[in-house]
Amino acid sequence: MFDASKIKNQKVLEFIQDRINLLQPKDIVLIDGSEEIYKALTDEAIASGEMIKLNEKTYPGCLLHRTRPNDVARVEARTFICSRKEEDAGPTNNWMDPKEMYAKLNGILDGAYKGRTMYIIPFSMGPVGGPISKVGIEITDSIYVVLNMRIMTRVGMNVLEALGDSNDFVRGTHAKCDVDPEQRYITQFPEDNTIISVNSAYGGNVLLGKKCFALRIASYQGKNEMWQAEHMLILGIERPGKPIVYMCAAFPSACGKTNLAMLIPPKSFQEKGYKVYTVGDDIAWIKKGPDGRLYAINPENGFFGVAPGTNSHSNYNALMSTKKNAIFTNVALNPETKEVWWEALEKDAPDKKKPSFLIDWTGKDWTPDMVDAEGKPVKAAHPNSRFTAPAINCPCISPEFENGAGVPISAFIFGGRRPTTVPLVYQAKSWENGVFIGSIMGSETTAAATGAVGVVRRDPMAMRPFCGYHMGDYFQHWLDIGKTVDLDKQPKFFNVNWFRTDAEGNFIWPGFGDNMRVLDWMLKRIDGEVDAVETPIGFVPKADDIDLTGLDFSKETLKDILKVDNAAWKVEAEGIKEFYKSFGNKLPKSLADQADELLAKVSK
């Protein structure tokens, strides 16, 4: 039973007591971070069937979990920013008046834990007690949440010790309720440091330390406290005889973010002594350090990755991260070996001679020849199936991963999926220009997407679904941060596009580990080792300055994907100006001016 005397912070106790009164749990358990409590909960989850224990030899400490078919992904339409003023949420967020939303949620939460156990999770985003770290308390009725939060955050009594008597903690409440999609709400109250999630049991909606806290709430905190919470990976690159250089990079979904974070350099680069270190694959908290430079931490303690498509070729390091103490959600199970499987895990599908070779993500028998009513292949794993894996498992995890002060950032990289127009790489001309480049990034729709083909879906800084306040103010915050950093200490800005296609729709650039060749050019630019060609959009590499050693890729093809087509950019600039209209008078004037300047330059 819950021993309240273990918690000294009165504000934390008040929050917990308020939740007890509302939720009315049968039992209460404080997650103290001990191995004993995790073992007891794991055993309970396996015994109840909520979790399936995997092969202890090949997947030691690993578990499989299945969600309901109506609860398999983040739900943007049911996600709200409940700021006191609607205008503060901005055009990119769903909004509801806090009083109205609290009343609605309290009606759903009243007695929601009757007959259930309340778990109290004190967690730290970032190393416990670090200068950039923040504390949260998540209340939940889900063992799945407890075991995943153990992986994704730092959990335990030391978190409460680091908090002391401070009131600076995020109050998180999660309740599975009936897992009713019509009553599903993932809500953030930025001014109250509060998150409430109801009627979901899927990771992205219920692991409240992730997008809810680490981006939506933290971005608002950062605006007020002069730091940044960004949807960015953090990687370090070591060149022969040079100090490690750290970069942050933002990409919309399906643009190779995790692959870049865990990149393995081409053989020719490895032989020279190049090394890549992963600090984070998804989120960066960035703050000015005592020396005037910007420093970043990964506030998370694990990886919450998409399983389908992850294999030894696409991302060896990510795959290795899943081999012990990981939790898999909605992947397939081999009932004979007690091992997991998903599409593209291997080169070939499972043996067709064994009709019940796999149990699919819904718990039903699956064979590779199965098709749906339309004749399309039935997937064994859900397309958004996930793995939650401890970051420490990653073979290339950075030695600075637990450094609470963070790593110094020398570059920001933006990118999207653009078959045409945007060159392989270009560099911004200034901090302001870099913010402009980040604000216009996005991907083009393809034939696989609903709607018109070739339409650019803008996703500024890859933060469109995650910014906890008005995005116009968010752009201004980026500009304001730049003013606090001396010119010689400002990170450089770059934009990349790995996805240029030829006339047949095939990708031109090989991508994956060969992206190191582009990163290498960035390092040379940061160190002032190479010149570049000035264009209307920024600085583009000279083809001779990108190392193609060991790659069957012609210099002429490289030159072609580095070209800036003014006619195409005229269309782009007109689209940017149209996009900017949605931010009204909140759009910083300097960004509007840059859009005008770009249009003028490419119209000549």
Secondary structure, DSSP 8 states (H G I E B T S, - for coil): ---GGG---HHHHHHHHHHHHHH--SEEEE----HHHHHHHHHHHHHHTSSEE--TTTSTT-EEE---TT--S--GGGEEE--SSHHHH-TTSEE--HHHHHHHHHHHHTTTTTTSEEEEEEEEESSTT-TT-EEEEEEES-HHHHHHHHHHSEESHHHHHHHTT---EEEEEEE-TT--GGG-EEEEEGGGTEEEEES--SHHHH-TIIIIIIIIIHHHHHHHHT-EEES-EEEEEE-TTS--EEEEEE--TTS-HHHHHT----HHHHHHT-EEEEEESS-EEEEE-TTSSEEEE---SEEEEE-TT-SHHHHHHHHHHTSSS-EEES-EEETTTTEEE-TTSSSS---TT-TTSEE-TTS-EE-TT-B-TTS-B--SS-TT-EEEEEGGG-TTB-TTTT-TT-EEEEEEEEE---SSSS-SEEE-SSHHHHHHHHHT-EEE--TTSSS-TT-EEE-GGG-TTT-SS-HHHHHHHHHHHHHHS-GGGS-EEEEE-TT-B-TTS-BSS--GGGGHHHHHHHHHHHTT-S--EEETTEEE--GGGS--TT----HHHHHHHT---HHHHHHHHHHHHHHHGGGGGGS-HHHHHHHHHHHHHHT-
